[in-house]
Amino acid sequence: MEKKMAGSQKVRASHLLIKHEGSRRPSSWQDPDGRRIKATTRDAAVAQLSALREEIVSGRAKFEDLAARYSDCKSAKKGGDLGPFGRGQMQKPFEDATYLLKVGEISDIVDTESGVHIILRTA
């Protein structure tokens, strides 16, 4: 008989990622020649993300619309939707932030090796 570990449930989230000069894996950059990302400091990425988060929280824009337009992740094509995932599948800071959110909540800025994110927990 298999026993499920507490906290092993999957979550579902969307995110908006802004990469910056310190982001890992340039091969994953959606910026073909890398010029825009190489010219973006972490502080500039945080400032841009903070402004986008404010647009969403204030109701002036929808998360999925801004993710589709601004996110530096392939998930932008799906409005930032990452689909369901469990523990150990994402970078730890991203995973921890997602599991702390209630469904429908948007995170503050989360720093990972990939860049800076805001996360919307969807399930």
Biopython code that builds the backbone (N, CA, C, O; Angstrom):
import numpy as np
from Bio.PDB.StructureBuilder import StructureBuilder

atoms = [
    (1, "MET", "N", (0.844, -1.176, 0.000)),
    (1, "MET", "CA", (0.000, 0.000, 0.000)),
    (1, "MET", "C", (0.894, 1.246, 0.000)),
    (1, "MET", "O", (1.765, 1.394, 0.857)),
    (2, "GLU", "N", (0.667, 2.139, -0.973)),
    (2, "GLU", "CA", (1.490, 3.335, -1.108)),
    (2, "GLU", "C", (0.920, 4.454, -0.252)),
    (2, "GLU", "O", (-0.285, 4.706, -0.255)),
    (3, "LYS", "N", (1.792, 5.110, 0.471)),
    (3, "LYS", "CA", (1.358, 6.189, 1.339)),
    (3, "LYS", "C", (1.739, 7.521, 0.703)),
    (3, "LYS", "O", (2.890, 7.716, 0.314)),
    (4, "LYS", "N", (0.778, 8.442, 0.595)),
    (4, "LYS", "CA", (1.089, 9.755, 0.028)),
    (4, "LYS", "C", (1.730, 10.626, 1.089)),
    (4, "LYS", "O", (1.264, 10.690, 2.226)),
    (5, "MET", "N", (2.804, 11.295, 0.703)),
    (5, "MET", "CA", (3.469, 12.203, 1.635)),
    (5, "MET", "C", (2.676, 13.502, 1.728)),
    (5, "MET", "O", (2.119, 13.965, 0.732)),
    (6, "ALA", "N", (2.626, 14.077, 2.892)),
    (6, "ALA", "CA", (1.961, 15.367, 3.068)),
    (6, "ALA", "C", (2.694, 16.400, 2.218)),
    (6, "ALA", "O", (3.924, 16.409, 2.156)),
    (7, "GLY", "N", (1.934, 17.259, 1.573)),
    (7, "GLY", "CA", (2.548, 18.296, 0.751)),
    (7, "GLY", "C", (2.982, 17.811, -0.621)),
    (7, "GLY", "O", (3.670, 18.534, -1.341)),
    (8, "SER", "N", (2.593, 16.601, -0.995)),
    (8, "SER", "CA", (3.015, 16.088, -2.294)),
    (8, "SER", "C", (2.014, 16.423, -3.398)),
    (8, "SER", "O", (2.196, 16.025, -4.549)),
    (9, "GLN", "N", (0.953, 17.158, -3.045)),
    (9, "GLN", "CA", (-0.034, 17.500, -4.062)),
    (9, "GLN", "C", (0.561, 18.458, -5.084)),
    (9, "GLN", "O", (1.497, 19.207, -4.803)),
    (10, "LYS", "N", (-0.010, 18.406, -6.268)),
    (10, "LYS", "CA", (0.460, 19.301, -7.332)),
    (10, "LYS", "C", (-0.272, 20.631, -7.234)),
    (10, "LYS", "O", (-1.392, 20.716, -6.729)),
    (11, "VAL", "N", (0.385, 21.649, -7.726)),
    (11, "VAL", "CA", (-0.211, 22.974, -7.832)),
    (11, "VAL", "C", (-0.192, 23.348, -9.306)),
    (11, "VAL", "O", (0.458, 22.686, -10.116)),
    (12, "ARG", "N", (-0.896, 24.394, -9.642)),
    (12, "ARG", "CA", (-0.841, 24.917, -11.004)),
    (12, "ARG", "C", (-0.641, 26.418, -10.888)),
    (12, "ARG", "O", (-1.244, 27.077, -10.042)),
    (13, "ALA", "N", (0.209, 26.942, -11.747)),
    (13, "ALA", "CA", (0.510, 28.368, -11.674)),
    (13, "ALA", "C", (0.841, 28.918, -13.045)),
    (13, "ALA", "O", (1.214, 28.194, -13.969)),
    (14, "SER", "N", (0.690, 30.219, -13.139)),
    (14, "SER", "CA", (1.159, 30.979, -14.289)),
    (14, "SER", "C", (2.215, 31.934, -13.754)),
    (14, "SER", "O", (2.205, 32.286, -12.574)),
    (15, "HIS", "N", (3.120, 32.349, -14.624)),
    (15, "HIS", "CA", (4.112, 33.317, -14.173)),
    (15, "HIS", "C", (4.443, 34.291, -15.291)),
    (15, "HIS", "O", (4.190, 34.050, -16.472)),
    (16, "LEU", "N", (5.018, 35.395, -14.860)),
    (16, "LEU", "CA", (5.550, 36.383, -15.781)),
    (16, "LEU", "C", (7.017, 36.509, -15.394)),
    (16, "LEU", "O", (7.333, 36.895, -14.269)),
    (17, "LEU", "N", (7.895, 36.191, -16.305)),
    (17, "LEU", "CA", (9.339, 36.165, -16.062)),
    (17, "LEU", "C", (10.005, 37.289, -16.823)),
    (17, "LEU", "O", (9.770, 37.474, -18.017)),
    (18, "ILE", "N", (10.842, 38.039, -16.119)),
    (18, "ILE", "CA", (11.697, 39.029, -16.775)),
    (18, "ILE", "C", (13.136, 38.574, -16.538)),
    (18, "ILE", "O", (13.609, 38.519, -15.403)),
    (19, "LYS", "N", (13.807, 38.252, -17.621)),
    (19, "LYS", "CA", (15.219, 37.850, -17.529)),
    (19, "LYS", "C", (16.085, 39.108, -17.494)),
    (19, "LYS", "O", (15.671, 40.180, -17.935)),
    (20, "HIS", "N", (17.289, 38.952, -16.962)),
    (20, "HIS", "CA", (18.228, 40.074, -16.881)),
    (20, "HIS", "C", (19.627, 39.562, -17.156)),
    (20, "HIS", "O", (19.829, 38.373, -17.404)),
    (21, "GLU", "N", (20.582, 40.459, -17.110)),
    (21, "GLU", "CA", (21.957, 40.114, -17.478)),
    (21, "GLU", "C", (22.522, 38.937, -16.690)),
    (21, "GLU", "O", (23.422, 38.254, -17.179)),
    (22, "GLY", "N", (22.021, 38.683, -15.489)),
    (22, "GLY", "CA", (22.525, 37.590, -14.666)),
    (22, "GLY", "C", (21.749, 36.292, -14.807)),
    (22, "GLY", "O", (22.051, 35.315, -14.122)),
    (23, "SER", "N", (20.750, 36.268, -15.690)),
    (23, "SER", "CA", (19.913, 35.076, -15.842)),
    (23, "SER", "C", (20.689, 33.927, -16.457)),
    (23, "SER", "O", (21.547, 34.123, -17.318)),
    (24, "ARG", "N", (20.372, 32.727, -16.000)),
    (24, "ARG", "CA", (21.060, 31.526, -16.494)),
    (24, "ARG", "C", (20.554, 31.137, -17.880)),
    (24, "ARG", "O", (19.532, 31.633, -18.353)),
    (25, "ARG", "N", (21.288, 30.253, -18.504)),
    (25, "ARG", "CA", (20.921, 29.613, -19.761)),
    (25, "ARG", "C", (20.518, 30.573, -20.879)),
    (25, "ARG", "O", (19.354, 30.608, -21.278)),
    (26, "PRO", "N", (21.473, 31.349, -21.381)),
    (26, "PRO", "CA", (21.150, 32.236, -22.502)),
    (26, "PRO", "C", (20.475, 31.515, -23.669)),
    (26, "PRO", "O", (19.754, 32.149, -24.439)),
    (27, "SER", "N", (20.692, 30.209, -23.816)),
    (27, "SER", "CA", (20.054, 29.470, -24.912)),
    (27, "SER", "C", (18.531, 29.465, -24.792)),
    (27, "SER", "O", (17.830, 29.259, -25.783)),
    (28, "SER", "N", (18.014, 29.695, -23.569)),
    (28, "SER", "CA", (16.562, 29.691, -23.377)),
    (28, "SER", "C", (15.959, 31.081, -23.555)),
    (28, "SER", "O", (14.739, 31.239, -23.523)),
    (29, "TRP", "N", (16.800, 32.076, -23.742)),
    (29, "TRP", "CA", (16.289, 33.438, -23.856)),
    (29, "TRP", "C", (15.419, 33.584, -25.092)),
    (29, "TRP", "O", (15.772, 33.107, -26.171)),
    (30, "GLN", "N", (14.278, 34.246, -24.930)),
    (30, "GLN", "CA", (13.366, 34.474, -26.042)),
    (30, "GLN", "C", (13.826, 35.660, -26.898)),
    (30, "GLN", "O", (13.266, 35.924, -27.962)),
    (31, "ASP", "N", (14.828, 36.350, -26.429)),
    (31, "ASP", "CA", (15.420, 37.504, -27.096)),
    (31, "ASP", "C", (16.483, 36.936, -28.048)),
    (31, "ASP", "O", (17.568, 36.577, -27.590)),
    (32, "PRO", "N", (16.205, 36.842, -29.362)),
    (32, "PRO", "CA", (17.057, 36.083, -30.291)),
    (32, "PRO", "C", (18.559, 36.358, -30.187)),
    (32, "PRO", "O", (19.353, 35.419, -30.142)),
    (33, "ASP", "N", (18.955, 37.623, -30.148)),
    (33, "ASP", "CA", (20.391, 37.893, -30.079)),
    (33, "ASP", "C", (20.856, 38.226, -28.665)),
    (33, "ASP", "O", (22.044, 38.464, -28.445)),
    (34, "GLY", "N", (19.938, 38.244, -27.711)),
    (34, "GLY", "CA", (20.294, 38.488, -26.320)),
    (34, "GLY", "C", (20.582, 39.934, -25.971)),
    (34, "GLY", "O", (20.942, 40.228, -24.831)),
    (35, "ARG", "N", (20.433, 40.845, -26.922)),
    (35, "ARG", "CA", (20.778, 42.248, -26.658)),
    (35, "ARG", "C", (19.944, 42.879, -25.559)),
    (35, "ARG", "O", (20.475, 43.523, -24.655)),
    (36, "ARG", "N", (18.620, 42.687, -25.643)),
    (36, "ARG", "CA", (17.733, 43.314, -24.660)),
    (36, "ARG", "C", (18.009, 42.764, -23.263)),
    (36, "ARG", "O", (18.095, 43.529, -22.302)),
    (37, "ILE", "N", (18.147, 41.454, -23.145)),
    (37, "ILE", "CA", (18.363, 40.847, -21.834)),
    (37, "ILE", "C", (19.732, 41.232, -21.275)),
    (37, "ILE", "O", (19.842, 41.549, -20.091)),
    (38, "LYS", "N", (20.762, 41.211, -22.096)),
    (38, "LYS", "CA", (22.095, 41.597, -21.629)),
    (38, "LYS", "C", (22.139, 43.047, -21.174)),
    (38, "LYS", "O", (22.972, 43.411, -20.344)),
    (39, "ALA", "N", (21.247, 43.881, -21.709)),
    (39, "ALA", "CA", (21.208, 45.304, -21.354)),
    (39, "ALA", "C", (20.274, 45.572, -20.169)),
    (39, "ALA", "O", (20.141, 46.716, -19.735)),
    (40, "THR", "N", (19.629, 44.530, -19.647)),
    (40, "THR", "CA", (18.689, 44.689, -18.534)),
    (40, "THR", "C", (19.361, 44.288, -17.229)),
    (40, "THR", "O", (19.780, 43.143, -17.067)),
    (41, "THR", "N", (19.461, 45.224, -16.309)),
    (41, "THR", "CA", (20.005, 44.903, -14.984)),
    (41, "THR", "C", (18.914, 44.229, -14.163)),
    (41, "THR", "O", (17.735, 44.298, -14.510)),
    (42, "ARG", "N", (19.307, 43.586, -13.087)),
    (42, "ARG", "CA", (18.312, 42.973, -12.201)),
    (42, "ARG", "C", (17.371, 44.051, -11.667)),
    (42, "ARG", "O", (16.160, 43.838, -11.610)),
    (43, "ASP", "N", (17.910, 45.200, -11.279)),
    (43, "ASP", "CA", (17.074, 46.279, -10.747)),
    (43, "ASP", "C", (16.048, 46.761, -11.767)),
    (43, "ASP", "O", (14.899, 47.032, -11.420)),
    (44, "ALA", "N", (16.467, 46.865, -13.024)),
    (44, "ALA", "CA", (15.538, 47.286, -14.080)),
    (44, "ALA", "C", (14.454, 46.231, -14.290)),
    (44, "ALA", "O", (13.289, 46.566, -14.503)),
    (45, "ALA", "N", (14.838, 44.958, -14.230)),
    (45, "ALA", "CA", (13.864, 43.869, -14.369)),
    (45, "ALA", "C", (12.843, 43.917, -13.234)),
    (45, "ALA", "O", (11.646, 43.742, -13.462)),
    (46, "VAL", "N", (13.322, 44.154, -12.010)),
    (46, "VAL", "CA", (12.434, 44.253, -10.843)),
    (46, "VAL", "C", (11.488, 45.446, -10.998)),
    (46, "VAL", "O", (10.298, 45.345, -10.697)),
    (47, "ALA", "N", (12.021, 46.570, -11.468)),
    (47, "ALA", "CA", (11.183, 47.766, -11.648)),
    (47, "ALA", "C", (10.089, 47.509, -12.683)),
    (47, "ALA", "O", (8.936, 47.889, -12.478)),
    (48, "GLN", "N", (10.448, 46.868, -13.786)),
    (48, "GLN", "CA", (9.464, 46.561, -14.818)),
    (48, "GLN", "C", (8.407, 45.606, -14.280)),
    (48, "GLN", "O", (7.211, 45.797, -14.501)),
    (49, "LEU", "N", (8.856, 44.588, -13.578)),
    (49, "LEU", "CA", (7.933, 43.593, -13.032)),
    (49, "LEU", "C", (7.014, 44.208, -11.976)),
    (49, "LEU", "O", (5.831, 43.874, -11.915)),
    (50, "SER", "N", (7.549, 45.097, -11.153)),
    (50, "SER", "CA", (6.729, 45.781, -10.140)),
    (50, "SER", "C", (5.620, 46.591, -10.798)),
    (50, "SER", "O", (4.482, 46.591, -10.329)),
    (51, "ALA", "N", (5.955, 47.281, -11.886)),
    (51, "ALA", "CA", (4.955, 48.077, -12.602)),
    (51, "ALA", "C", (3.887, 47.169, -13.215)),
    (51, "ALA", "O", (2.699, 47.487, -13.167)),
    (52, "LEU", "N", (4.308, 46.044, -13.790)),
    (52, "LEU", "CA", (3.345, 45.101, -14.375)),
    (52, "LEU", "C", (2.452, 44.505, -13.290)),
    (52, "LEU", "O", (1.247, 44.351, -13.486)),
    (53, "ARG", "N", (3.047, 44.170, -12.145)),
    (53, "ARG", "CA", (2.263, 43.607, -11.038)),
    (53, "ARG", "C", (1.198, 44.606, -10.591)),
    (53, "ARG", "O", (0.057, 44.226, -10.330)),
    (54, "GLU", "N", (1.569, 45.877, -10.504)),
    (54, "GLU", "CA", (0.631, 46.920, -10.095)),
    (54, "GLU", "C", (-0.532, 47.031, -11.086)),
    (54, "GLU", "O", (-1.675, 47.228, -10.676)),
    (55, "GLU", "N", (-0.247, 46.905, -12.379)),
    (55, "GLU", "CA", (-1.295, 46.932, -13.409)),
    (55, "GLU", "C", (-2.314, 45.812, -13.162)),
    (55, "GLU", "O", (-3.521, 46.013, -13.302)),
    (56, "ILE", "N", (-1.810, 44.637, -12.795)),
    (56, "ILE", "CA", (-2.673, 43.473, -12.568)),
    (56, "ILE", "C", (-3.480, 43.643, -11.283)),
    (56, "ILE", "O", (-4.700, 43.480, -11.277)),
    (57, "VAL", "N", (-2.785, 43.972, -10.199)),
    (57, "VAL", "CA", (-3.431, 44.075, -8.886)),
    (57, "VAL", "C", (-4.502, 45.174, -8.881)),
    (57, "VAL", "O", (-5.531, 45.042, -8.219)),
    (58, "SER", "N", (-4.250, 46.253, -9.621)),
    (58, "SER", "CA", (-5.206, 47.370, -9.659)),
    (58, "SER", "C", (-6.398, 47.078, -10.571)),
    (58, "SER", "O", (-7.377, 47.825, -10.582)),
    (59, "GLY", "N", (-6.309, 45.983, -11.339)),
    (59, "GLY", "CA", (-7.405, 45.634, -12.230)),
    (59, "GLY", "C", (-7.323, 46.295, -13.600)),
    (59, "GLY", "O", (-8.231, 46.129, -14.415)),
    (60, "ARG", "N", (-6.255, 47.040, -13.869)),
    (60, "ARG", "CA", (-6.118, 47.705, -15.172)),
    (60, "ARG", "C", (-5.692, 46.750, -16.284)),
    (60, "ARG", "O", (-5.840, 47.067, -17.464)),
    (61, "ALA", "N", (-5.159, 45.575, -15.910)),
    (61, "ALA", "CA", (-4.715, 44.606, -16.917)),
    (61, "ALA", "C", (-4.897, 43.198, -16.366)),
    (61, "ALA", "O", (-4.942, 42.986, -15.154)),
    (62, "LYS", "N", (-5.001, 42.243, -17.283)),
    (62, "LYS", "CA", (-5.125, 40.840, -16.894)),
    (62, "LYS", "C", (-3.742, 40.194, -16.885)),
    (62, "LYS", "O", (-2.901, 40.473, -17.739)),
    (63, "PHE", "N", (-3.530, 39.330, -15.905)),
    (63, "PHE", "CA", (-2.250, 38.635, -15.765)),
    (63, "PHE", "C", (-1.844, 37.971, -17.079)),
    (63, "PHE", "O", (-0.730, 38.169, -17.564)),
    (64, "GLU", "N", (-2.761, 37.178, -17.655)),
    (64, "GLU", "CA", (-2.415, 36.410, -18.858)),
    (64, "GLU", "C", (-2.070, 37.307, -20.044)),
    (64, "GLU", "O", (-1.237, 36.943, -20.874)),
    (65, "ASP", "N", (-2.709, 38.487, -20.130)),
    (65, "ASP", "CA", (-2.397, 39.407, -21.225)),
    (65, "ASP", "C", (-0.984, 39.971, -21.093)),
    (65, "ASP", "O", (-0.240, 40.039, -22.072)),
    (66, "LEU", "N", (-0.622, 40.373, -19.876)),
    (66, "LEU", "CA", (0.720, 40.925, -19.670)),
    (66, "LEU", "C", (1.788, 39.845, -19.787)),
    (66, "LEU", "O", (2.878, 40.100, -20.298)),
    (67, "ALA", "N", (1.478, 38.638, -19.314)),
    (67, "ALA", "CA", (2.435, 37.536, -19.445)),
    (67, "ALA", "C", (2.670, 37.236, -20.930)),
    (67, "ALA", "O", (3.807, 37.026, -21.353)),
    (68, "ALA", "N", (1.599, 37.217, -21.709)),
    (68, "ALA", "CA", (1.725, 36.932, -23.146)),
    (68, "ALA", "C", (2.578, 37.991, -23.842)),
    (68, "ALA", "O", (3.304, 37.688, -24.789)),
    (69, "ARG", "N", (2.489, 39.216, -23.374)),
    (69, "ARG", "CA", (3.194, 40.316, -24.031)),
    (69, "ARG", "C", (4.624, 40.510, -23.535)),
    (69, "ARG", "O", (5.510, 40.835, -24.326)),
    (70, "TYR", "N", (4.862, 40.315, -22.235)),
    (70, "TYR", "CA", (6.150, 40.703, -21.657)),
    (70, "TYR", "C", (7.027, 39.571, -21.133)),
    (70, "TYR", "O", (8.228, 39.770, -20.947)),
    (71, "SER", "N", (6.464, 38.397, -20.891)),
    (71, "SER", "CA", (7.248, 37.343, -20.248)),
    (71, "SER", "C", (8.355, 36.811, -21.154)),
    (71, "SER", "O", (8.162, 36.627, -22.356)),
    (72, "ASP", "N", (9.516, 36.569, -20.552)),
    (72, "ASP", "CA", (10.670, 36.000, -21.260)),
    (72, "ASP", "C", (10.693, 34.484, -21.130)),
    (72, "ASP", "O", (11.765, 33.887, -21.031)),
    (73, "CYS", "N", (9.536, 33.864, -21.131)),
    (73, "CYS", "CA", (9.428, 32.415, -21.022)),
    (73, "CYS", "C", (8.547, 31.907, -22.156)),
    (73, "CYS", "O", (7.648, 32.607, -22.622)),
    (74, "LYS", "N", (8.816, 30.685, -22.591)),
    (74, "LYS", "CA", (7.988, 30.087, -23.649)),
    (74, "LYS", "C", (6.521, 30.003, -23.234)),
    (74, "LYS", "O", (5.634, 29.972, -24.086)),
    (75, "SER", "N", (6.268, 29.966, -21.929)),
    (75, "SER", "CA", (4.888, 29.890, -21.441)),
    (75, "SER", "C", (4.097, 31.158, -21.780)),
    (75, "SER", "O", (2.876, 31.175, -21.620)),
    (76, "ALA", "N", (4.760, 32.206, -22.238)),
    (76, "ALA", "CA", (4.066, 33.441, -22.622)),
    (76, "ALA", "C", (2.987, 33.155, -23.660)),
    (76, "ALA", "O", (1.933, 33.791, -23.666)),
    (77, "LYS", "N", (3.260, 32.190, -24.538)),
    (77, "LYS", "CA", (2.284, 31.844, -25.581)),
    (77, "LYS", "C", (0.981, 31.339, -24.977)),
    (77, "LYS", "O", (-0.066, 31.378, -25.623)),
    (78, "LYS", "N", (1.052, 30.858, -23.721)),
    (78, "LYS", "CA", (-0.140, 30.336, -23.037)),
    (78, "LYS", "C", (-0.540, 31.274, -21.891)),
    (78, "LYS", "O", (-1.126, 30.829, -20.904)),
    (79, "GLY", "N", (-0.231, 32.548, -22.013)),
    (79, "GLY", "CA", (-0.577, 33.502, -20.960)),
    (79, "GLY", "C", (0.188, 33.265, -19.674)),
    (79, "GLY", "O", (-0.250, 33.679, -18.601)),
    (80, "GLY", "N", (1.330, 32.601, -19.777)),
    (80, "GLY", "CA", (2.162, 32.337, -18.611)),
    (80, "GLY", "C", (1.871, 31.021, -17.911)),
    (80, "GLY", "O", (2.536, 30.680, -16.933)),
    (81, "ASP", "N", (0.877, 30.270, -18.404)),
    (81, "ASP", "CA", (0.470, 29.020, -17.740)),
    (81, "ASP", "C", (1.578, 27.966, -17.815)),
    (81, "ASP", "O", (2.048, 27.615, -18.897)),
    (82, "LEU", "N", (1.979, 27.473, -16.653)),
    (82, "LEU", "CA", (3.006, 26.435, -16.564)),
    (82, "LEU", "C", (2.410, 25.041, -16.422)),
    (82, "LEU", "O", (3.133, 24.046, -16.463)),
    (83, "GLY", "N", (1.099, 24.968, -16.257)),
    (83, "GLY", "CA", (0.468, 23.677, -16.035)),
    (83, "GLY", "C", (0.718, 23.196, -14.616)),
    (83, "GLY", "O", (1.322, 23.911, -13.816)),
    (84, "PRO", "N", (0.260, 21.992, -14.296)),
    (84, "PRO", "CA", (0.444, 21.458, -12.946)),
    (84, "PRO", "C", (1.878, 20.987, -12.716)),
    (84, "PRO", "O", (2.531, 20.480, -13.629)),
    (85, "PHE", "N", (2.357, 21.161, -11.491)),
    (85, "PHE", "CA", (3.677, 20.652, -11.125)),
    (85, "PHE", "C", (3.705, 20.334, -9.631)),
    (85, "PHE", "O", (2.914, 20.860, -8.847)),
    (86, "GLY", "N", (4.623, 19.473, -9.269)),
    (86, "GLY", "CA", (4.769, 19.069, -7.880)),
    (86, "GLY", "C", (6.100, 19.534, -7.311)),
    (86, "GLY", "O", (6.875, 20.220, -7.977)),
    (87, "ARG", "N", (6.344, 19.152, -6.086)),
    (87, "ARG", "CA", (7.603, 19.495, -5.415)),
    (87, "ARG", "C", (8.783, 18.918, -6.182)),
    (87, "ARG", "O", (8.721, 17.793, -6.678)),
    (88, "GLY", "N", (9.851, 19.689, -6.275)),
    (88, "GLY", "CA", (11.067, 19.217, -6.912)),
    (88, "GLY", "C", (11.112, 19.414, -8.414)),
    (88, "GLY", "O", (12.078, 19.003, -9.056)),
    (89, "GLN", "N", (10.091, 20.033, -8.992)),
    (89, "GLN", "CA", (10.066, 20.214, -10.445)),
    (89, "GLN", "C", (10.477, 21.611, -10.891)),
    (89, "GLN", "O", (10.817, 21.816, -12.056)),
    (90, "MET", "N", (10.449, 22.563, -9.981)),
    (90, "MET", "CA", (10.800, 23.950, -10.288)),
    (90, "MET", "C", (11.979, 24.358, -9.402)),
    (90, "MET", "O", (12.324, 23.662, -8.447)),
    (91, "GLN", "N", (12.584, 25.492, -9.735)),
    (91, "GLN", "CA", (13.644, 26.006, -8.869)),
    (91, "GLN", "C", (13.033, 26.295, -7.497)),
    (91, "GLN", "O", (11.901, 26.768, -7.398)),
    (92, "LYS", "N", (13.793, 26.005, -6.448)),
    (92, "LYS", "CA", (13.269, 26.050, -5.081)),
    (92, "LYS", "C", (12.569, 27.370, -4.712)),
    (92, "LYS", "O", (11.462, 27.322, -4.176)),
    (93, "PRO", "N", (13.161, 28.538, -4.974)),
    (93, "PRO", "CA", (12.454, 29.772, -4.590)),
    (93, "PRO", "C", (11.096, 29.917, -5.280)),
    (93, "PRO", "O", (10.137, 30.410, -4.685)),
    (94, "PHE", "N", (11.027, 29.485, -6.533)),
    (94, "PHE", "CA", (9.781, 29.546, -7.293)),
    (94, "PHE", "C", (8.759, 28.586, -6.692)),
    (94, "PHE", "O", (7.602, 28.944, -6.472)),
    (95, "GLU", "N", (9.205, 27.377, -6.436)),
    (95, "GLU", "CA", (8.333, 26.353, -5.859)),
    (95, "GLU", "C", (7.811, 26.789, -4.492)),
    (95, "GLU", "O", (6.611, 26.711, -4.229)),
    (96, "ASP", "N", (8.709, 27.247, -3.627)),
    (96, "ASP", "CA", (8.301, 27.663, -2.281)),
    (96, "ASP", "C", (7.267, 28.785, -2.341)),
    (96, "ASP", "O", (6.270, 28.756, -1.619)),
    (97, "ALA", "N", (7.506, 29.767, -3.197)),
    (97, "ALA", "CA", (6.571, 30.890, -3.316)),
    (97, "ALA", "C", (5.210, 30.418, -3.813)),
    (97, "ALA", "O", (4.178, 30.875, -3.321)),
    (98, "THR", "N", (5.199, 29.514, -4.779)),
    (98, "THR", "CA", (3.940, 29.025, -5.344)),
    (98, "THR", "C", (3.124, 28.276, -4.300)),
    (98, "THR", "O", (1.917, 28.484, -4.182)),
    (99, "TYR", "N", (3.783, 27.408, -3.546)),
    (99, "TYR", "CA", (3.063, 26.622, -2.533)),
    (99, "TYR", "C", (2.532, 27.482, -1.389)),
    (99, "TYR", "O", (1.587, 27.083, -0.709)),
    (100, "LEU", "N", (3.124, 28.656, -1.168)),
    (100, "LEU", "CA", (2.638, 29.549, -0.112)),
    (100, "LEU", "C", (1.409, 30.351, -0.533)),
    (100, "LEU", "O", (0.667, 30.851, 0.313)),
    (101, "LEU", "N", (1.197, 30.470, -1.837)),
    (101, "LEU", "CA", (0.059, 31.240, -2.340)),
    (101, "LEU", "C", (-1.232, 30.448, -2.228)),
    (101, "LEU", "O", (-1.232, 29.220, -2.306)),
    (102, "LYS", "N", (-2.332, 31.168, -2.043)),
    (102, "LYS", "CA", (-3.653, 30.566, -2.160)),
    (102, "LYS", "C", (-4.056, 30.695, -3.623)),
    (102, "LYS", "O", (-3.549, 31.564, -4.332)),
    (103, "VAL", "N", (-4.953, 29.846, -4.072)),
    (103, "VAL", "CA", (-5.438, 29.924, -5.450)),
    (103, "VAL", "C", (-5.996, 31.331, -5.694)),
    (103, "VAL", "O", (-6.804, 31.841, -4.918)),
    (104, "GLY", "N", (-5.544, 31.938, -6.788)),
    (104, "GLY", "CA", (-5.989, 33.286, -7.139)),
    (104, "GLY", "C", (-5.066, 34.392, -6.648)),
    (104, "GLY", "O", (-5.213, 35.544, -7.056)),
    (105, "GLU", "N", (-4.117, 34.060, -5.780)),
    (105, "GLU", "CA", (-3.184, 35.063, -5.266)),
    (105, "GLU", "C", (-1.995, 35.239, -6.197)),
    (105, "GLU", "O", (-1.582, 34.316, -6.899)),
    (106, "ILE", "N", (-1.454, 36.461, -6.181)),
    (106, "ILE", "CA", (-0.263, 36.796, -6.959)),
    (106, "ILE", "C", (0.879, 37.055, -5.988)),
    (106, "ILE", "O", (0.721, 37.755, -4.988)),
    (107, "SER", "N", (2.022, 36.481, -6.300)),
    (107, "SER", "CA", (3.193, 36.632, -5.433)),
    (107, "SER", "C", (3.796, 38.023, -5.549)),
    (107, "SER", "O", (3.500, 38.785, -6.469)),
    (108, "ASP", "N", (4.652, 38.323, -4.580)),
    (108, "ASP", "CA", (5.554, 39.449, -4.736)),
    (108, "ASP", "C", (6.622, 38.972, -5.711)),
    (108, "ASP", "O", (6.513, 37.877, -6.262)),
    (109, "ILE", "N", (7.626, 39.763, -5.924)),
    (109, "ILE", "CA", (8.688, 39.382, -6.858)),
    (109, "ILE", "C", (9.509, 38.231, -6.281)),
    (109, "ILE", "O", (9.927, 38.259, -5.124)),
    (110, "VAL", "N", (9.726, 37.223, -7.117)),
    (110, "VAL", "CA", (10.477, 36.030, -6.726)),
    (110, "VAL", "C", (11.725, 35.957, -7.607)),
    (110, "VAL", "O", (11.643, 35.984, -8.835)),
    (111, "ASP", "N", (12.868, 35.864, -6.954)),
    (111, "ASP", "CA", (14.164, 35.787, -7.636)),
    (111, "ASP", "C", (14.583, 34.333, -7.824)),
    (111, "ASP", "O", (14.582, 33.564, -6.863)),
    (112, "THR", "N", (14.941, 33.946, -9.044)),
    (112, "THR", "CA", (15.527, 32.626, -9.284)),
    (112, "THR", "C", (16.719, 32.811, -10.222)),
    (112, "THR", "O", (17.010, 33.921, -10.668)),
    (113, "GLU", "N", (17.389, 31.721, -10.507)),
    (113, "GLU", "CA", (18.503, 31.777, -11.446)),
    (113, "GLU", "C", (18.041, 32.146, -12.849)),
    (113, "GLU", "O", (18.841, 32.599, -13.667)),
    (114, "SER", "N", (16.759, 31.957, -13.131)),
    (114, "SER", "CA", (16.218, 32.268, -14.457)),
    (114, "SER", "C", (15.919, 33.750, -14.645)),
    (114, "SER", "O", (15.882, 34.242, -15.773)),
    (115, "GLY", "N", (15.706, 34.460, -13.538)),
    (115, "GLY", "CA", (15.351, 35.873, -13.600)),
    (115, "GLY", "C", (14.412, 36.207, -12.453)),
    (115, "GLY", "O", (14.436, 35.559, -11.407)),
    (116, "VAL", "N", (13.585, 37.225, -12.658)),
    (116, "VAL", "CA", (12.615, 37.612, -11.631)),
    (116, "VAL", "C", (11.214, 37.314, -12.159)),
    (116, "VAL", "O", (10.930, 37.480, -13.345)),
    (117, "HIS", "N", (10.352, 36.873, -11.254)),
    (117, "HIS", "CA", (9.014, 36.413, -11.627)),
    (117, "HIS", "C", (7.961, 37.052, -10.726)),
    (117, "HIS", "O", (8.251, 37.475, -9.607)),
    (118, "ILE", "N", (6.737, 37.111, -11.236)),
    (118, "ILE", "CA", (5.559, 37.169, -10.375)),
    (118, "ILE", "C", (4.777, 35.914, -10.750)),
    (118, "ILE", "O", (4.758, 35.488, -11.905)),
    (119, "ILE", "N", (4.138, 35.342, -9.745)),
    (119, "ILE", "CA", (3.469, 34.046, -9.907)),
    (119, "ILE", "C", (1.999, 34.194, -9.527)),
    (119, "ILE", "O", (1.666, 34.799, -8.508)),
    (120, "LEU", "N", (1.139, 33.642, -10.348)),
    (120, "LEU", "CA", (-0.282, 33.578, -10.054)),
    (120, "LEU", "C", (-0.633, 32.114, -9.863)),
    (120, "LEU", "O", (-0.535, 31.318, -10.797)),
    (121, "ARG", "N", (-1.043, 31.762, -8.654)),
    (121, "ARG", "CA", (-1.439, 30.367, -8.418)),
    (121, "ARG", "C", (-2.855, 30.180, -8.963)),
    (121, "ARG", "O", (-3.769, 30.925, -8.610)),
    (122, "THR", "N", (-3.024, 29.182, -9.821)),
    (122, "THR", "CA", (-4.313, 28.965, -10.464)),
    (122, "THR", "C", (-5.027, 27.701, -9.990)),
    (122, "THR", "O", (-6.221, 27.543, -10.245)),
    (123, "ALA", "N", (-4.327, 26.806, -9.312)),
    (123, "ALA", "CA", (-4.969, 25.596, -8.750)),
    (123, "ALA", "C", (-4.066, 24.969, -7.708)),
    (123, "ALA", "O", (-4.420, 23.948, -7.119)),
]
sb = StructureBuilder()
sb.init_structure("model")
sb.init_model(0)
sb.init_chain("A")
sb.init_seg("    ")
for serial, (resi, resn, name, xyz) in enumerate(atoms, 1):
    if name == "N":
        sb.init_residue(resn, " ", resi, " ")
    sb.init_atom(name, np.array(xyz, "f"), 0.0, 1.0, " ", f" {name:<3s}", serial, name[0])
structure = sb.get_structure()
